Amino acid sequence: MAAVERTEQGLVDQWRDILAVHARTLCELDRALHRHGLGASDFEVLDVLAVLPLNAPPDATVYRVQEIAERVHLSQSALSRLIGRLEKDGLVERCMCPEDRRGVRVSLTALGRELHAEVLPLQRAVLGRMLAGGSGA
């Protein structure tokens, strides 16, 4: 029984280490991006919108909100609020989905694409520093 408990405790410790690295990295990203008016989640949405999916035609720069939600790990309501803020700031624009009138599509504006390009190296540098060797230190 003690061996099982040690194995379980090892899993719990590993999980808590992952959570700690995640929390430290998010805090560092938020600090670094704040001077650009962004948080980590804001940047994640811009980053998803800036990169075309594999096998996408060159003009496929618009994503459904559901597609974004699957990649940024936010609830639909949290993502909708975030997209609303980004839209208010002129970084994204929303439009109705022509093939599904209930759907909403989101795309980067020129300002959003410019800001993404400006802060991309900063975000990647923070990730590199925080995740180097898996230690987060």
C-alpha positions in Angstrom: 0.0 0.0 0.0 2.9 2.4 0.8 4.3 2.0 -2.7 0.9 3.0 -4.2 0.7 6.0 -2.0 4.3 7.1 -3.0 3.3 6.7 -6.7 0.2 8.7 -6.2 2.1 11.4 -4.2 4.6 11.5 -7.0 1.8 12.2 -9.5 0.4 14.9 -7.3 3.8 16.5 -6.8 4.4 16.4 -10.6 0.9 18.0 -11.2 1.6 20.7 -8.7 5.0 21.4 -10.3 3.2 21.8 -13.7 0.7 24.2 -12.2 3.4 26.2 -10.5 5.4 26.6 -13.8 2.1 27.6 -15.5 1.2 30.2 -12.9 4.7 31.7 -12.8 4.8 31.9 -16.6 1.4 33.5 -16.9 2.4 36.1 -14.3 5.6 36.9 -16.1 3.8 37.1 -19.5 1.2 39.5 -18.0 4.0 41.7 -16.6 5.9 41.8 -19.8 2.8 42.4 -22.0 1.2 44.9 -19.7 3.2 47.9 -21.1 1.7 47.0 -24.5 -1.8 47.0 -23.1 -2.2 43.2 -23.3 -2.4 40.3 -21.0 -1.3 36.7 -21.7 -4.8 35.7 -22.8 -5.2 38.7 -25.0 -1.9 37.8 -26.7 -2.9 34.2 -27.1 -6.0 35.2 -29.1 -4.0 37.6 -31.3 -1.4 34.8 -31.8 -4.1 32.3 -32.9 -5.6 34.8 -35.3 -2.2 35.7 -36.7 -1.2 32.2 -37.7 -3.0 30.4 -40.5 -4.1 26.8 -39.9 -2.4 24.1 -41.9 -3.7 23.7 -45.4 -5.6 26.9 -45.2 -6.0 29.1 -48.3 -4.0 32.3 -48.1 -7.1 34.4 -47.6 -8.3 32.3 -44.6 -7.6 34.9 -41.9 -10.9 34.6 -40.1 -11.7 32.1 -37.3 -14.9 31.1 -35.7 -15.0 31.9 -32.0 -15.4 28.2 -31.2 -12.1 27.5 -33.1 -10.3 30.1 -31.0 -11.8 28.7 -27.8 -10.4 25.3 -28.5 -6.9 26.7 -28.8 -6.8 29.2 -26.0 -8.5 27.2 -23.2 -11.0 29.8 -22.1 -14.7 29.4 -21.6 -16.9 30.6 -24.4 -18.2 33.5 -22.2 -14.7 34.5 -21.0 -13.5 34.4 -24.6 -16.5 36.5 -25.8 -15.7 39.2 -23.2 -12.0 39.1 -24.2 -12.8 39.4 -27.9 -15.2 42.3 -27.0 -12.3 44.2 -25.3 -10.0 43.5 -28.2 -12.6 44.7 -30.7 -13.1 47.9 -28.6 -9.4 48.5 -28.7 -9.5 48.1 -32.5 -7.3 44.9 -32.6 -9.9 42.5 -33.9 -13.2 42.7 -35.7 -16.2 40.4 -35.5 -18.7 39.5 -38.2 -21.5 37.0 -38.6 -20.7 33.6 -40.1 -22.3 33.4 -43.5 -22.8 29.7 -43.5 -24.2 29.6 -39.9 -26.0 32.7 -38.8 -25.6 31.8 -35.2 -21.8 31.7 -35.5 -19.4 34.6 -35.2 -16.1 35.0 -37.0 -13.2 37.0 -35.7 -10.2 38.4 -37.6 -7.2 40.7 -36.8 -7.3 44.3 -37.9 -4.2 45.9 -39.3 -3.6 47.4 -35.9 -4.0 44.0 -34.3 -1.5 42.5 -36.7 1.0 45.3 -36.1 0.7 44.9 -32.3 1.1 41.1 -32.5 4.2 41.5 -34.6 5.6 44.0 -32.2 5.1 41.9 -29.0 5.7 38.5 -30.5 9.5 38.5 -29.9 8.8 39.6 -26.3 6.3 36.8 -25.6 8.5 34.2 -27.1 11.5 35.4 -25.1 9.5 35.1 -21.9 8.4 31.6 -22.8 12.0 30.7 -23.6 13.2 32.0 -20.3 10.5 30.6 -18.2 10.3 27.1 -19.8 14.0 26.5 -20.4 14.7 23.0 -19.2 11.2 22.6 -18.0 12.1 24.2 -14.6 10.3 27.5 -15.1 13.2 29.3 -13.4 
